[in-house]
Amino acid sequence: METFYYEATTRDGEIVTGTVAVATESLAIDRIQDMGYYPLKVSRVVKRENFVSRLLSSVKNRITTKDIMFFTYQIGVLLDAGFTLDKSLSIFAELTEKVKLKEMINDILSQVKGGKSFSDSLLKYPSVFPLFYVNMIKAGEAGGFLENTISRMAVYLENTEGLKEEVRSALIYPLILAFVGGGAVIVLLTFVVPQFAKIFSDMGRDLPLPTIILLAVSSTLVKFWWAILLVVAAVVSIIRKYLSSEDGKRSWDGLKFRLPIFGKLFRETAVSRFARTFGTLLGSGVPILNALQIVKGTLGSEKISEIVSSVRDSVRKGKGLSEPLKNSNIFPPLAIHMVTVGEETGRLDEMLIKIADRFDLEVRTTVKRLLSLLQPALILIMGMLVGFIVIAMLTAIFSINELPF
């Protein structure tokens, strides 16, 4: 909600002032008129907030994928219930509590009421509604089956977000384990070991090798922690900059599918995303060549985009999809066989969705296996680090008994 300051006049010509709390300026004017006043001036009250408040407000009101998934689902339900598009948008705008989302929906609603199509109204927000989303809506409008298209999109977003949420949830425990274990090691090296270093420096004899290594690492971390942070930040920045460049993207795409452990996961994810996006577009009435062009720009992988381009060229020449997919060395035989069956039976969109469901299951299974290996690996690594610190300290302490008194 926003606060608006107003100056208005009564029926008797008296000037009155005040504030109203509503979502938009137009709603503020309506509220003032409902009060029996004639608005002369309406302006948003700018609140002075500190940096933390602005940051928290920005995070709270950020439009997320879940918001768009909920929006798509609700609009689909309202349309199926017989409401018109503008009425459905109006109802959703009243239900949502996020200010930015409410403002966006109200803007889309005003454009629709002004004569624009729903798909053209969504084009104003490319960061919120991706290209394939807009094209699916456009195909639904052109074919007269907008309700069915929106329902398909809701299912697509639900499946995609559900898979991401499962992976995030599965990563919580390993991340906590790594954070707590790493924090414990840093505390030992920066606070505990330096206290013993003062004792060891007065021993007057050579220390055991593990202790020397431990003290050197501790001293470096205490004295040059800022330099270590700068080096790490610089390395991360250089890697991110390289991976965002064309050469970096191409190199990473060529490497990630050949990785010994994670390569299989990347391939399964790529196949699932391609099949679900392509199948959803075809099922919504988008022509196959247009669908392939849209898919090409939404996969986020140069290598997969090249494969889709070759598939598109093959389809344009009257050939099938199977041969280019087979030559890619990315798509497994099962997926290629199901695509062939879909082409032959005329049910390609249904087979693609089945491929996506199948490989979503494969991704979940692969992630569970990797995490089942990651958790004991983290415990083992942390145990070895803490064990080394303890052994290095104990060997130095035991060597005190050998000193002559």
N, C-alpha and C positions, 0 to 999 in steps of 0.2 A: 504494500500500500504506500502511496505517496501523499504528502501533505501539500495542499494548494491554498495560497492566500488569495482572497478575493475582495474586490470593491464592487458594490452593487447599489442599486437604488430601489426604494420601495415604491408602491403605487402612489404614495403621497409625495414622492420626490426626495425623500430623505436618504442620505448617503449612509450605508452601513458597510462594515468590514468584518472579516472573520477568516476562519480556515475550515477546510473540509478534508477528510482523509478518504481518498478513493484511488483507483488504479491509474486512470488517465485523465487528461485535461478535459476531454469531451464529457466524461462521466462527472467531473467536477461542475461543469456548466449545467448539466442536467440536474445535479443535486441542488445547486443554487436556485434554479428555476422552480424546482419542486418546493422549495422553501418560500416561494412567492416573491422572490426578488428578481430584478433585471440586472444581470452581470455586466459590469463596465470593464473590469480588468481581472484576469485570472492568471496567476503565475505560480510555478512550482517553488516551494520553500526548499532552499538548498541547505542541507544539514552539514554542519562542520563535524567531520569524523576524523579520528586519527587513522594512521596507516593500518593498524591491526583491525580496526572496525571495518574499514573499506575492504581489506583483504578477506575477512570472514564473510562480509556481505556478498562479495564477488563469488566466492566459492559456493555459498549457500544458494545463490540465484543462478548459477551456471546451468545452462541447458545441457543435459546429459543424454546418452543413448537411451537410458531407461525412461527419461521423460518423453522422448520421441516414440519409444515403443508403447508407452501408456497412452500417448496422444493418438497413435494409429489405431490401437485396439479400441479405445473409447469412441472414436469417430466411426469405426466400422460397426460397432454395436448400435450406435445411434442411427446410422444410415439403414441398417437392417431392420430397425424398429419402425422405419417409415418416416423419420425426420428428414427434412431437406438439408443440404450441405451447410447453408448459412446458419440454419437453426442449430445444427449439430456443433458447429464451430462456436456459436454464441453460448451454448450450454457448457461446452468444455472450458471456455474462457472464464465462466463464472465459477467452475469447480476448482480450477487450479489455483494454488497459493503462491507459486513462484512469480515474482514481479516480471522478470524478463520474459518468461514463457507466456504470461498473460498478455504482455504488450505485443509479443510477436503474433499470437493467435488473433488478437484484436486487429492488428494491421492486416493480416491475411484475410480476415473477415471483411474488413472495409474494402479491400481490393476485389474480393469476390462479389460483394454487393455492388461495386462500381462497374461490374461487367467483365472483369478478368476471369480467366479459367483458374481452377484450383492449382493446376500444375504450373501455370505462369506465375501465380502468386508465391509458390514455394521457391521459385528460382531466385527470389530476392534474398534468400538465406542459404547460400551454397555450403556454408560451414556446418549447418544444422541438417539440411536435407541433401544427401549426396545425389549425384547425377542419376544413378539407377533408380532411386526412389522417385524422382521427378518424372522420369521416362515411363515408369510403371503407371503412375497416376495419369499421365498423358494418354497412354494406351487404353487405360480403363475408361477415361472420358470419351475417347474416340469410338470405342467399341460399345459403349453404353452399359458396361458392367463394372462401374466404379466401386460398388460395395464389395464385389468379389475380389477385386484387385487389392483393396485396402485390407481385406481379411487375409489375403495371401501375404501381404507385406508385414502384417502383424505377426503371423506365424514365423516368417523369415527372421524378423528382428528378435522374436522370443527365443528361437533356436540359437541364433548367433550369440546373443547376450547370455543365454544359459550356459553355453560352452565356455565363454570367457569367465563367467562367475565361478564355474566349477574349478577352472584352472587357478583363479585367484585364491579361492578358498583352500585348495590343496597346497598352495605355496605359503600359507600363513605360518604353519608350524615350522617349516625349514627356515623361514626368514627370522622368526623369533629366536630359534635355536642359534642361528648364525650371529644375530645381534647380541644376544646375552653372552654367548661364548666368546665372541670377539671383544665385547666390553670387559669381560673378566680378565682376558689376557692383557689388554691394554692397561687395566688398573694394576695388575701385578707388575708389569714392566715399568710403569711410570711412578708408582707410589710405594710398592712393597720392596722391589729389588733395590732401588736407590738407598733405602734404609740399611740394608745388609751390605751395600757397597762400601759404606763408611767403615763398617767393622772389618771387612776383608782388606781394605787399604792399609790397616794397621797391623796386619798379620806378619809382615816382614818376610814373606816367602812367596814363591810362585804358586799361583792358583791352578786348579785343574782346568783343562781345556774347555769343558762345557761351561764352567763358570765364567771364564774369560769371554767366551762368545756371548753369553747371556748379559754380562755387564756392558759389553760393547754395544749390543743392540739396545739395551735400556738407556745407556748414555746418549746414543744417537737419537732415540725417540724423544727423550726429555729435552735435549738441547736444540734439535733441529726439526721439531714437529711441524713448525710452520713451513719449512722448506719442503718437507715430505708432502704436506697438503697441497702446496703450490705445484709440485711435480705431478701429483696424481690428478689435480684439476686440469693441468696443461695437457697431460696425456689423454684424459677423457675428452677434452675439448677438441684436440687434434683428430682423435678417432671419430668423433661425432661429425666433425666438419668433413672429413674424408668420406664417411659413409653417406653423407647427404649430397655429395657431388655425383655426377654421372658415372665417372670412372669407379668411384667407391661403391655405388649401388650395383654396378655391373659385376665388380669383383666379388662383392658379398653374395650376390645372387648365384654366381657360379660356384661359390665355396660352400654355402650353407646346405645345399642339397647333397653334398658329398661328405659331410661330417660323419664320423663313425657312429656316434650315438644319437645326436640330435637330427641328423639328416633325414631319417625315417619320419620323425615327427614333423619336420618342415614340409616334406612331400605330402604326407597325409592331410595336413592343414591346408595346403595349396589346392589339393584335389577337392576337398570338402567345400572350400570357399568358392572355387570355380563352379562346381556342380550346383550348389545351392543358389548362387546368384543367377547363373545362366538358366537353370530350370525355373526359377521364380519369374524371370523376365518372360520366358517363352509361355509359361502358364498364364501370364497376365495379358497375352495378346501382342507382345512386342515381336516384330519380324525378326527372323533368325540372324540376318546380317547386322541389323541395328543392335540386337541383343549382344552379339559378339563384340561389337565396337564399344558398347557400354561396359561390358565385363572387362575388356582390355584395360580400361582406365580406372578400374576400382579394385584391382587385385593387389597393388602395391609391390609387385615383383617384376623386374625387367625380363627375367627369363620366362616367366609364365606369360607375360604380355607378348613376347615374341612367338610363343607357342600358339596363343590365341590368334595372332595375326596370320600365321600359317594356316590355321584351321579356317579362318575367314576367307582367305584366298582360295582354299580348297572348295569351300561351299559355293563361292562365287562362280567357280568353274564347273559347278554341277557335280562335284565329287562329294564324298561323305566326310564325316568328322573323324572317323576311326583311324585312318592312315596317319595324319599329322600327329595325333595323340600318341600313336604307337611309336613313332620315330622320336618322340621327345625324351624318352627315358625317364620321365617324371611320373607319368600316369601308369599305374599298375595294370596287369592284364585283366583283372576283375572289372575295373572301371571301364576299360576299353570294350570289353565284351558286353557290358550292360548298355553302353552307348550304342553299340552296333544293333543290339536287340531293340532299343528304343527307336532307332532310325527305321528299322525294318517293319516294326509294328505301328509306326506313327504315334508313338507315345513317348517321345523323347523327353518332354518336360517331366513326366512322372518318373521315368528311369533316372533322370538327373537328380531329382529329389531323393530317390532311394539310394543313389550313390552317396549323396551328401550325408544322409542319415547313417549309412554304413561306415563312412570314414570319420564321422563325428564320434562314433563309438570306438573306432580304432584310435583316434586322438586321445580320448579319455583313458583308454587302456594303456597307451604308451606313456601318458603323463603319470598315471598311477605307478607304472613300473619304474620310471625314472625317479619319482619321488621316493619310492620304496628303497632305491639305492642311494639317493641323496641323503636321506636322514641318517642312516648309520655311517655314511662317509663323513658327514659333518661331525657327528659324535666322535668318530675315530680321530679326525684331524684335531679337534679341540682337545681331546684327551692326550694326544701326542704332544701338543704344544704345552699344555699344563704340566704333563709328565716331565717334559724336558726341563721346564723351569724348576720343578721340585727337585729333580735329580741334580741339576746344576747347583742348587742351593745346598742340598744335603751333602754332596761330595766336598764342597768347600767347608761346611761346618764340621764334618768328620775329620777333615785334614787339620783342624785346630788341635785335636788330641795328639797329633804327631809333633807339635811344636815343643822345643825344649824350654823348660821353665827354670 
